[in-house]
Amino acid sequence: MDKATIKQSMYYPPGGILMWIIIFLELITFGMAIIAMVYYGRQELEIFHESKLRLNLAYGTINTIFLITSGYFMALSVHQIKKGEHKSSLKFLILTILGGLLFLVLKSVEYYFKIEEGLTLGYNTFFDFYWLLTLFHVIHVLVGLVILGFIYFDLKKKKENINIDDFEASAAFWHMCDLIWLLLFPVLYLMF
């Protein structure tokens, strides 16, 4: 790799610098909220412990598997598109979207049961954090699925001249959703 290529890759990471600025800002936002949750959790240890026990660990674990698997398929899709394997890339992109949809379905089931139990915003500090953090994450997953939908239809329509930058930007955003969940899952379901 020559110096020009190295320099270009530092200033233009996969997906573009703007996408990475957005990703870092989102991670900082979630990170600050998680730190606040841990702080308040230490102040109200008994409430947080009892509240955590009211979450369904199986749902959280299965959702983690859905997102990690979905992220893996996204990486394969990017790899295939860079090789010019459009059909294979499309297949992996569909599996990526399916993983995101399964996450949303299971999260909706979990939300339904929490609402039925009366564990909503205002119930206690733990559930305030639970709802705010997970709903904010769900919004990111929804946005990610919309982005992936556009990429899917673009890839399905075109067989040549696929914009790799757009593809990588969508992958970077999707992996951010994975990473955020990997930070939320242990704090919500395993700590306290």
Sequence and secondary structure as in RCSB ss.txt:
>XXXX:A:sequence
MDKATIKQSMYYPPGGILMWIIIFLELITFGMAIIAMVYYGRQELEIFHESKLRLNLAYGTINTIFLITSGYFMA
LSVHQIKKGEHKSSLKFLILTILGGLLFLVLKSVEYYFKIEEGLTLGYNTFFDFYWLLTLFHVIHVLVGLVILGF
IYFDLKKKKENINIDDFEASAAFWHMCDLIWLLLFPVLYLMF
>XXXX:A:secstr
  HHHHHHHHHS TT HHHHHHHHHHHHHHHHHHHHHHHHHHHTHHHHHHHHTTS HHHHHHHHHHHHHHHHHHH
HHHHHHHTT HHHHHHHHHHHHHHHHHHHHHHHHHHHHHHHTT  TTS HHHHHHHHHHHHHHHHHHHHHHHHHH
HHHHHHH SS   HHHHHHHHHHHHHHHHHHHHHHIIIII  
